[in-house]
């Protein structure tokens, strides 16, 4: 199974909506792995 890496950027209190959408898309393509910056 393919591992899909995607970046998760946050402002210190909450995560934006975009990483969640990317995670959903990555999960369809393979194993989703979020990298928090």
Secondary structure, DSSP 8 states (H G I E B T S, - for coil): --EEEEEE-B-SS-B-HHHHHHHHHHHHHSEEEEEE-
